[in-house]
Amino acid sequence: MFLTVAKVMLPVLVAVQLGQELGLVDMVGRAIAPAMALMHLPPEAGIIWAATVLTGIYGGIASLSGLSPSLDLTAAQVSALCAMMLFSHAIPVEQAIVRRAGAAFSTTAALRIGAALFYGAAVSWICHLTGTLSEPMSFEWLRGSSVLASQADSGWLAWVLSTAFSLALTLAVIIVLVLLLDAMDKLGITRRITAATMPLLRMSGLAPEVAPVTTVGVLLGLTYGGALIIEEAKKQNFSPRTRFLALSWLSLSHSLIEDTLLMLALGADIWVVLVGRVLLTLAIVAALARLTARGRWRGDEISQQHI
């Protein structure tokens, strides 16, 4: 798992460092500054989010690590950015799985990106106006210890040492996550969470027969859930509408255990990145269920290409 993650992180870390050396990061920052300002987020947040959208959660963390010296974020902004990363990450890979499972790539990708922008802006502005989560956050721990920094020369040697520290820290986080997930499984906690999640999925309008397999993806990841839906769709002949709603749930909220723990490690607020994210997903899928129920999707005879 670490080697897979490192293959994603290292190219991003190198690209960020090269971008900083060549002044490209500043150029991108200036280009997206107006859009980020509308969301009450700094330009660097847009760079981190873009890296996340294209490469995944760990690619976004790598970008955050590379930009950490110039980051000046409050807890509210960190929570908003982390929520955006959770809603829309690894779009090229994950939405390809969704398309294979029976929902259109463009529709579900737009759904994820739209939800990320709306929720991120809402959280950031609400917290800014109310003064909630206003304490400043520091990411120096992602760059390496002060001892490493003081021993290294400026430039690429310092980058190599801090990158090695970041990768070692990532390995430690993965080990803790694996142990925690395994313990939760052996203690039956995962089973109880699954049982508690199923009524929530049904409340959003999902068909009872697809709720169990959707729950797996919601808790453990879109790859697992998408694969299960592909398999179960062959056996039970799920309608296009049923697959669309289940895959919309999975697209917006999946891997609630692992990914949420990663964002909490970065300093995000659990009410923002877990509770709020799930509630927004519930509202969106419930609205989609109502919209698609009108006319019963022409008797569920609409082809997959029209979903």
Contacts in CASP RR format, 6 or more apart in sequence:
PFRMAT RR
TARGET T0000
AUTHOR 0000-0000-0000
METHOD contacts of the structure
MODEL  1
MFLTVAKVMLPVLVAVQLGQELGLVDMVGRAIAPAMALMHLPPEAGIIWA
ATVLTGIYGGIASLSGLSPSLDLTAAQVSALCAMMLFSHAIPVEQAIVRR
AGAAFSTTAALRIGAALFYGAAVSWICHLTGTLSEPMSFEWLRGSSVLAS
QADSGWLAWVLSTAFSLALTLAVIIVLVLLLDAMDKLGITRRITAATMPL
LRMSGLAPEVAPVTTVGVLLGLTYGGALIIEEAKKQNFSPRTRFLALSWL
SLSHSLIEDTLLMLALGADIWVVLVGRVLLTLAIVAALARLTARGRWRGD
EISQQHI
1 174 0 8 1.000
1 178 0 8 1.000
2 170 0 8 1.000
2 171 0 8 1.000
2 174 0 8 1.000
5 58 0 8 1.000
5 170 0 8 1.000
5 174 0 8 1.000
6 167 0 8 1.000
6 170 0 8 1.000
8 55 0 8 1.000
8 56 0 8 1.000
8 58 0 8 1.000
8 59 0 8 1.000
8 62 0 8 1.000
9 58 0 8 1.000
9 59 0 8 1.000
9 61 0 8 1.000
9 62 0 8 1.000
9 166 0 8 1.000
9 167 0 8 1.000
9 170 0 8 1.000
10 62 0 8 1.000
10 163 0 8 1.000
10 167 0 8 1.000
12 51 0 8 1.000
12 55 0 8 1.000
12 59 0 8 1.000
12 60 0 8 1.000
12 62 0 8 1.000
12 63 0 8 1.000
13 62 0 8 1.000
13 65 0 8 1.000
13 66 0 8 1.000
13 163 0 8 1.000
13 166 0 8 1.000
16 25 0 8 1.000
16 51 0 8 1.000
16 62 0 8 1.000
16 63 0 8 1.000
16 66 0 8 1.000
16 67 0 8 1.000
17 66 0 8 1.000
17 156 0 8 1.000
17 159 0 8 1.000
18 24 0 8 1.000
19 25 0 8 1.000
20 66 0 8 1.000
25 47 0 8 1.000
25 67 0 8 1.000
28 43 0 8 1.000
28 47 0 8 1.000
29 43 0 8 1.000
29 44 0 8 1.000
29 46 0 8 1.000
29 47 0 8 1.000
30 43 0 8 1.000
32 43 0 8 1.000
32 46 0 8 1.000
32 47 0 8 1.000
32 50 0 8 1.000
33 43 0 8 1.000
35 46 0 8 1.000
36 42 0 8 1.000
36 43 0 8 1.000
36 45 0 8 1.000
36 46 0 8 1.000
38 121 0 8 1.000
39 45 0 8 1.000
39 80 0 8 1.000
39 117 0 8 1.000
39 120 0 8 1.000
39 121 0 8 1.000
39 124 0 8 1.000
39 125 0 8 1.000
40 77 0 8 1.000
40 121 0 8 1.000
40 124 0 8 1.000
40 125 0 8 1.000
40 128 0 8 1.000
41 77 0 8 1.000
41 80 0 8 1.000
41 81 0 8 1.000
41 120 0 8 1.000
41 124 0 8 1.000
42 71 0 8 1.000
42 72 0 8 1.000
42 73 0 8 1.000
42 77 0 8 1.000
44 67 0 8 1.000
44 70 0 8 1.000
44 71 0 8 1.000
45 73 0 8 1.000
45 77 0 8 1.000
45 81 0 8 1.000
47 63 0 8 1.000
47 67 0 8 1.000
48 60 0 8 1.000
48 63 0 8 1.000
48 64 0 8 1.000
48 67 0 8 1.000
48 81 0 8 1.000
48 85 0 8 1.000
49 60 0 8 1.000
49 81 0 8 1.000
49 84 0 8 1.000
49 85 0 8 1.000
49 88 0 8 1.000
49 116 0 8 1.000
51 59 0 8 1.000
51 60 0 8 1.000
51 62 0 8 1.000
51 63 0 8 1.000
52 59 0 8 1.000
52 60 0 8 1.000
52 63 0 8 1.000
52 84 0 8 1.000
52 85 0 8 1.000
52 88 0 8 1.000
52 89 0 8 1.000
52 90 0 8 1.000
53 88 0 8 1.000
53 89 0 8 1.000
53 90 0 8 1.000
53 91 0 8 1.000
53 113 0 8 1.000
54 90 0 8 1.000
54 91 0 8 1.000
54 92 0 8 1.000
55 90 0 8 1.000
56 89 0 8 1.000
56 90 0 8 1.000
56 93 0 8 1.000
57 85 0 8 1.000
57 86 0 8 1.000
57 89 0 8 1.000
57 90 0 8 1.000
57 259 0 8 1.000
57 262 0 8 1.000
58 170 0 8 1.000
60 85 0 8 1.000
60 89 0 8 1.000
61 142 0 8 1.000
61 170 0 8 1.000
61 262 0 8 1.000
61 266 0 8 1.000
62 166 0 8 1.000
64 71 0 8 1.000
64 139 0 8 1.000
64 142 0 8 1.000
64 266 0 8 1.000
65 139 0 8 1.000
65 142 0 8 1.000
65 143 0 8 1.000
65 162 0 8 1.000
65 163 0 8 1.000
65 166 0 8 1.000
66 142 0 8 1.000
66 143 0 8 1.000
68 139 0 8 1.000
68 140 0 8 1.000
68 142 0 8 1.000
68 143 0 8 1.000
69 140 0 8 1.000
69 143 0 8 1.000
71 139 0 8 1.000
72 136 0 8 1.000
73 81 0 8 1.000
73 136 0 8 1.000
73 137 0 8 1.000
74 127 0 8 1.000
74 133 0 8 1.000
74 134 0 8 1.000
74 135 0 8 1.000
74 136 0 8 1.000
74 137 0 8 1.000
75 133 0 8 1.000
75 134 0 8 1.000
75 135 0 8 1.000
75 136 0 8 1.000
75 137 0 8 1.000
75 267 0 8 1.000
75 269 0 8 1.000
76 123 0 8 1.000
76 124 0 8 1.000
76 127 0 8 1.000
76 128 0 8 1.000
76 131 0 8 1.000
76 132 0 8 1.000
76 133 0 8 1.000
76 134 0 8 1.000
76 269 0 8 1.000
77 124 0 8 1.000
77 127 0 8 1.000
77 137 0 8 1.000
78 137 0 8 1.000
78 266 0 8 1.000
78 267 0 8 1.000
78 268 0 8 1.000
79 123 0 8 1.000
79 127 0 8 1.000
79 133 0 8 1.000
79 267 0 8 1.000
79 268 0 8 1.000
79 269 0 8 1.000
79 272 0 8 1.000
79 273 0 8 1.000
80 119 0 8 1.000
80 120 0 8 1.000
80 121 0 8 1.000
80 123 0 8 1.000
80 124 0 8 1.000
80 127 0 8 1.000
80 272 0 8 1.000
81 120 0 8 1.000
82 263 0 8 1.000
82 266 0 8 1.000
82 267 0 8 1.000
82 268 0 8 1.000
82 272 0 8 1.000
82 273 0 8 1.000
83 116 0 8 1.000
83 119 0 8 1.000
83 120 0 8 1.000
83 123 0 8 1.000
83 263 0 8 1.000
83 268 0 8 1.000
83 272 0 8 1.000
83 273 0 8 1.000
83 276 0 8 1.000
83 277 0 8 1.000
84 116 0 8 1.000
84 117 0 8 1.000
84 119 0 8 1.000
84 120 0 8 1.000
85 116 0 8 1.000
85 263 0 8 1.000
86 253 0 8 1.000
86 259 0 8 1.000
86 260 0 8 1.000
86 263 0 8 1.000
86 273 0 8 1.000
86 277 0 8 1.000
87 112 0 8 1.000
87 113 0 8 1.000
87 114 0 8 1.000
87 115 0 8 1.000
87 116 0 8 1.000
87 119 0 8 1.000
87 252 0 8 1.000
87 277 0 8 1.000
88 109 0 8 1.000
88 112 0 8 1.000
88 113 0 8 1.000
88 114 0 8 1.000
88 115 0 8 1.000
88 116 0 8 1.000
91 109 0 8 1.000
91 112 0 8 1.000
91 113 0 8 1.000
94 222 0 8 1.000
94 223 0 8 1.000
94 251 0 8 1.000
95 105 0 8 1.000
95 108 0 8 1.000
95 109 0 8 1.000
95 112 0 8 1.000
95 251 0 8 1.000
96 105 0 8 1.000
97 222 0 8 1.000
97 223 0 8 1.000
97 226 0 8 1.000
97 227 0 8 1.000
98 105 0 8 1.000
98 108 0 8 1.000
98 222 0 8 1.000
98 226 0 8 1.000
98 247 0 8 1.000
98 250 0 8 1.000
98 251 0 8 1.000
99 105 0 8 1.000
99 108 0 8 1.000
100 226 0 8 1.000
100 230 0 8 1.000
101 226 0 8 1.000
101 227 0 8 1.000
101 229 0 8 1.000
101 230 0 8 1.000
101 233 0 8 1.000
101 243 0 8 1.000
101 247 0 8 1.000
102 229 0 8 1.000
102 230 0 8 1.000
102 233 0 8 1.000
102 240 0 8 1.000
102 243 0 8 1.000
102 244 0 8 1.000
102 247 0 8 1.000
102 304 0 8 1.000
102 307 0 8 1.000
103 243 0 8 1.000
103 244 0 8 1.000
103 247 0 8 1.000
103 248 0 8 1.000
103 251 0 8 1.000
103 304 0 8 1.000
103 307 0 8 1.000
104 304 0 8 1.000
104 305 0 8 1.000
104 307 0 8 1.000
107 307 0 8 1.000
108 247 0 8 1.000
108 248 0 8 1.000
108 251 0 8 1.000
109 251 0 8 1.000
111 248 0 8 1.000
111 251 0 8 1.000
111 252 0 8 1.000
111 284 0 8 1.000
112 251 0 8 1.000
112 252 0 8 1.000
115 252 0 8 1.000
115 280 0 8 1.000
115 281 0 8 1.000
115 284 0 8 1.000
119 276 0 8 1.000
119 277 0 8 1.000
119 280 0 8 1.000
123 272 0 8 1.000
126 132 0 8 1.000
127 133 0 8 1.000
127 134 0 8 1.000
133 269 0 8 1.000
133 272 0 8 1.000
137 267 0 8 1.000
139 266 0 8 1.000
140 146 0 8 1.000
141 169 0 8 1.000
142 166 0 8 1.000
142 169 0 8 1.000
143 149 0 8 1.000
143 162 0 8 1.000
143 165 0 8 1.000
143 166 0 8 1.000
144 161 0 8 1.000
144 162 0 8 1.000
144 165 0 8 1.000
144 166 0 8 1.000
144 169 0 8 1.000
145 165 0 8 1.000
148 161 0 8 1.000
148 162 0 8 1.000
148 165 0 8 1.000
149 158 0 8 1.000
149 161 0 8 1.000
149 162 0 8 1.000
151 161 0 8 1.000
152 158 0 8 1.000
152 160 0 8 1.000
152 161 0 8 1.000
152 162 0 8 1.000
173 262 0 8 1.000
173 265 0 8 1.000
177 258 0 8 1.000
177 261 0 8 1.000
177 262 0 8 1.000
180 261 0 8 1.000
181 190 0 8 1.000
181 257 0 8 1.000
181 258 0 8 1.000
183 189 0 8 1.000
184 190 0 8 1.000
184 193 0 8 1.000
184 257 0 8 1.000
190 219 0 8 1.000
190 257 0 8 1.000
193 219 0 8 1.000
193 257 0 8 1.000
194 215 0 8 1.000
194 216 0 8 1.000
194 219 0 8 1.000
197 215 0 8 1.000
197 218 0 8 1.000
197 219 0 8 1.000
198 211 0 8 1.000
198 212 0 8 1.000
198 215 0 8 1.000
200 278 0 8 1.000
200 282 0 8 1.000
201 211 0 8 1.000
201 214 0 8 1.000
201 215 0 8 1.000
201 218 0 8 1.000
201 249 0 8 1.000
202 208 0 8 1.000
202 211 0 8 1.000
203 282 0 8 1.000
203 286 0 8 1.000
204 245 0 8 1.000
204 249 0 8 1.000
204 281 0 8 1.000
204 282 0 8 1.000
204 285 0 8 1.000
204 286 0 8 1.000
204 289 0 8 1.000
205 245 0 8 1.000
205 285 0 8 1.000
205 286 0 8 1.000
205 289 0 8 1.000
206 214 0 8 1.000
206 242 0 8 1.000
206 245 0 8 1.000
206 246 0 8 1.000
206 249 0 8 1.000
206 285 0 8 1.000
206 289 0 8 1.000
207 238 0 8 1.000
207 242 0 8 1.000
207 245 0 8 1.000
207 246 0 8 1.000
209 236 0 8 1.000
209 238 0 8 1.000
209 242 0 8 1.000
210 229 0 8 1.000
210 232 0 8 1.000
210 238 0 8 1.000
210 242 0 8 1.000
210 243 0 8 1.000
210 245 0 8 1.000
210 246 0 8 1.000
213 225 0 8 1.000
213 228 0 8 1.000
213 229 0 8 1.000
213 232 0 8 1.000
213 246 0 8 1.000
214 225 0 8 1.000
214 229 0 8 1.000
214 246 0 8 1.000
214 249 0 8 1.000
214 250 0 8 1.000
216 224 0 8 1.000
216 225 0 8 1.000
216 228 0 8 1.000
217 224 0 8 1.000
217 225 0 8 1.000
217 226 0 8 1.000
217 228 0 8 1.000
217 250 0 8 1.000
217 254 0 8 1.000
217 255 0 8 1.000
218 249 0 8 1.000
218 250 0 8 1.000
218 253 0 8 1.000
218 254 0 8 1.000
218 256 0 8 1.000
219 255 0 8 1.000
219 256 0 8 1.000
219 257 0 8 1.000
220 254 0 8 1.000
220 255 0 8 1.000
220 257 0 8 1.000
220 258 0 8 1.000
221 250 0 8 1.000
221 254 0 8 1.000
221 255 0 8 1.000
221 258 0 8 1.000
221 259 0 8 1.000
222 250 0 8 1.000
222 251 0 8 1.000
222 254 0 8 1.000
222 255 0 8 1.000
225 250 0 8 1.000
225 254 0 8 1.000
226 247 0 8 1.000
226 250 0 8 1.000
229 238 0 8 1.000
229 243 0 8 1.000
229 246 0 8 1.000
229 247 0 8 1.000
229 250 0 8 1.000
232 238 0 8 1.000
233 243 0 8 1.000
238 246 0 8 1.000
239 297 0 8 1.000
239 300 0 8 1.000
240 297 0 8 1.000
240 300 0 8 1.000
240 302 0 8 1.000
240 303 0 8 1.000
240 304 0 8 1.000
240 306 0 8 1.000
240 307 0 8 1.000
241 292 0 8 1.000
241 297 0 8 1.000
241 300 0 8 1.000
241 302 0 8 1.000
241 307 0 8 1.000
243 307 0 8 1.000
244 288 0 8 1.000
244 292 0 8 1.000
244 307 0 8 1.000
245 285 0 8 1.000
245 288 0 8 1.000
245 289 0 8 1.000
245 292 0 8 1.000
248 284 0 8 1.000
248 285 0 8 1.000
248 288 0 8 1.000
249 281 0 8 1.000
249 285 0 8 1.000
252 277 0 8 1.000
252 280 0 8 1.000
252 281 0 8 1.000
252 284 0 8 1.000
252 285 0 8 1.000
253 277 0 8 1.000
253 278 0 8 1.000
253 281 0 8 1.000
256 274 0 8 1.000
256 278 0 8 1.000
260 270 0 8 1.000
260 273 0 8 1.000
260 274 0 8 1.000
263 273 0 8 1.000
264 270 0 8 1.000
264 273 0 8 1.000
END
